[in-house]
Amino acid sequence: MNKKFSLYMFIAITLWAGSWVSGKLISGGEFQSQFIFWRFAITSVCYLAIHQISVRNSKEYLGIGRIFKNPALTGLIILSAIALVGYNIMFILGLKSGLAGKGGVIVTTLNPLIGFILGTLLYRNKFSTRIWLGMILGLLGGIILIEPWKYSLSQLIDGGNLIFVAAAGFWALITALGHKIQKDVSLWEFNLLTYTIAIFLTIPFIWNKDIFNMQQYTAGFWINTLYLAVMAGTIAGGMYFYASKVIGSARAGSFTFIVPGMALLFSFIFLKEIPQLTTVVGGALAVTAVYIINRKK
């Protein structure tokens, strides 16, 4: 696979690994609904600026209005926005009830698996034995990172973990839809419209909140919101969806196998969540899985 896209994916997943730390800090406060609104708003503004720059440099741009003349395409973008809102809600709710590192493991381990299933169902993709071997290896690495033998059955299926499973499903759906939508629209149009529509979808959650009262927010709130909106949402999201358009949603999703180890590492550095030997073993298996899936035949 092209080294450029591998680099894009590596930068994206590194930034996303840090998002679990920022998300954990946000989830412990009292402004979760406001955070989701501001995250979408700031990310939307960032993509609007990038979109305007790309338009100025294009002499053949047909205008974003053409997209809404295609009902099927409009429906897919709205569905993508719904999935984005769902992911962020699950992201915050899950972090309120669990460890940031463990959440990063569950979501990023299940995401590529669900992505492969969606790719098979939606696009009728056929994958080689080598790719399935990599998927199994990545799943094994995720299981080791989760350390299920330390928990009872009731703990493994508690509300917090199920929320993370739902988050993985939402993100896999966004990836699959993004790959399909970008056949007809640009990366910047896709992200701009998805995040802008998502802003309006958050209204039921913030209509009775004084969201524009800036004095209520702390410096920590803005630091973490800006990180999640600009670094994780704009830069990492842009790189991820750009690469997924070229290499496919399934292969792009496989890179998230690397996130768990980084999420646990960052959680140790910033949140003092102690990693163990299983982190090293599981992380090594995840990296190996990505190599097997994406290496040339």
N, C-alpha and C positions, 0 to 999 in steps of 0.2 A: 504494500500500500504506500502511496505517496507520503514521504517523510513530512511534508508540509501539513497535511491533514492530521498526521499523528501528533505533531507539535501543537496544533490547534486543540485537539482533544485533550492532550495532557495539561495545557494551560487551563482549559475549561474545567476539568475535573478537580484540579488543584484549587481553583477559586471556589468551586462548589463544596469541596471538603470543608473549607473555612466557613461556608454559609451555615453549616450545622451548629457551629459555635455561636455565631451571631444570632441564629434563630433561637437557640436555647436561652440566650440572654434576653431576647425580646419576649419569649413566651413566659418568662418569669415576672413580667411587668403587668401593667393594667391597661395597656393600649394595643392589644392584639388586633382588634378590628381596624383601628386607625393605621396600624403598621401595614396591613394588607393594602389599604387604600393608597397610602403614600408610596408604598413600593411600586404598585402598578402605575401611579401617576408619574413618578420620577422616571421609571423605566420607559414609559410611553414618550415622555419629553425627549429622552436620550435618543430613542429610535426615530422620533420625528426630525431631530437635528441631523442625524446620519442620513435619513431618507432625503431630506432637502438637499444635502450636499451631493448625494448620488444623482438626484434629478438634474441638478445644474450641470453635471458632467455628462449627461446623456442627451443626445440630440434626437433620439427616437422614442422618448418616453410618452406613453399613451394616456397617462393619468390614472390615479387610483380609483376614479369613479367607474372605470370599466369593470372592476371586480364585482361591483354590486349589480351589474347587468347580468351576471351569471348566478342564478339562484342556488345551484348546487354548490358552487365554490363559496358563496356567501354562507351557506349553511355549514360547510366544513370549518370555516373560520370561526363562526359563532360557537360551534361545538368545541373547537380548540380553546376558545376563551373560557368556556364553562369548565373544561378539564383543568385549565390553569388556575381558576378560582378554587376548584375542588382540591387541587394539589396543595395550594397555599394554606387552605383551611386545615387539611389533614396534617400538614407540616407543623403548624403551630399547636394544634390540639395534641398531636403525638408527642411533641417535645415537652409539653406541660406535664405529661404523665410518665415520661421515660427519660433515659439517658440520651444525650445528643449522639454519642458514639454508636450506641446500639441502633438508634434510629437510622443513622447513616448506613449501617450495615444492612438492615432489613430492606430499606427502600432500594439501595443501589445493587443489592444482590438479586432482588426480584424483578427490578426494572428491565434488565436485558432479557430475562426469561419470558416475561410477559410480552416484551417487544418482539421476540422471536415468534411467539404464538400469534400475535396480531399480524406480523408480517406474513406468516403462513396463511392466515385466514383472509386477510384483506387483499394481499398482492399475490397469493399463491406462490410464494417464494419456496424454492427447494434448496436445502442446505446440505452440504457434504458431511460425511462422517467426521471429518476433521473439525468442522465448526461445532457439531453437536458434542464432540469430545471436549472442546474448549468450554462449552456452556456447562457441561457436567462438572468440569474441573472448577469453574468459577463458582458454581453453586456449592460445591464441597468447601471451597475457601470461605464462602459466606457463612456456611453452617459452623465451621470451626470458629469464625470470628464471633458469632452469636453465642456460642458455648451453651447449647440447649441442655446439656447434661447437668448444668448447674441449677436448673429451674424445674419446678413441677409443671405438670400439664396445664393446670389452671393459670399459672404465671405466663406460660408461653402463648396462651390464647387469650390473654386479658385484653381489655379495651385498648390500651396503649399500643400494643403490638399489632392489633387488627387495624388500627388507624394508619400505622405505617404501611401495612399491606395495601390499604386503599390508596395511599399516597403514591406507591409504586405503580399501581394500576393507572392512575390519572397521568403520571408522567410518561409512562409507556405509550398511552393514547396520544398525548401531545406530540411525542416524537414521531409516531406513525403518521399522524395527520399532517405534521409539518413537512415530512418527506413527500407526501402526496400533493399538498397544496403548493409547494415550491416548484412544481412542474409548470404552474400557470402564473405565479406571482414571484416577485423577488423576495429575498430573505428579509429585507428591511420592511417591505410592505406587509409581509406575513406577521412579523413581530409587532410592527406598529399597530396594525388592526387588531391583533389578538389582545395586546395589553390595553389598548384604548377601550375595546368592548368590555374587557374585564373590569375596568374602572366602574362602568355603569352597573355591572353585575354585583358589585360590592355595596351598592346603595342600601339594600335591605339590612345590611349589617352595621351601617354607620349613620343611618338617617337620624337617629336620636343622639348621636355623639357630636360633641362640639369640636369637630376635627380641625377647624381653622384657628382654634385657640392655641397659638404657638407657645404660650407661657407654660402650658401643662406638660410639654415634652422636655425630657432631659437631654443633655449632650450625648449620653450613651445611646438613647433612643435614635437620634439622628445619625450617629456614627454607624450603628448596626444596620439601620434602614438604608443608608447610602451605600454601604458595602453590598447588601443584598440586592439593591436596585441597580447600581452601576456596575460593580465588579462581577457579581454572580448573575444578575439579570441581563445586563446589556452586553458586557464583554464576553463572559463565559457563554451566555445564551446565544449570542451572535456566532461565536466560533463553533459551538456545538451544532447548531442547525445548518450552518454553512457546510460543515464537514459531512453531516448526515445526508444532505442533499446529494453529495457526490458519492459517498461510500455506502449509502443506504442506512435506513433507520436501525436495522438489526445490528450491523457492524458498529455503528456509532454507539448504540446502547451498550455494547459489550465493554466499552471503555469505562463504564461506570463501575465495573468490578473493582477498579483500582481505588475508587472513592472511599470504601469502608476503612481501609488501612490508614488513609490520610485523615479521615474524619476522626478516627480513634486517636491518631497522633496529635492532631490539633486540639482535641478534647482534653488530652493529657497536658498539653502545654498551657492552655488557657483556662481550662475548667478543672484541672487536677483529677480527671478521671483516669485512674491508673491502668495502663495497658499491660498485657501479660504475654507469655510466650506464644499463646494462641494467636495473638495479633500478628506476630512475625510470620508464623506458619500460614495462617489464613491469607494474609496479605501477599505472601510469596506465590501462593496458589492462584490468587486473583490476577496478579501480574502475568503469570505464566499462561493463564486462560486467555487473556487479551492478546498475548503474542501468538498463541496457536490459532485463534480465530482470525486474526488480521494479517498473518504472515503470508508471503507469496507461496503459491503451490510449489 
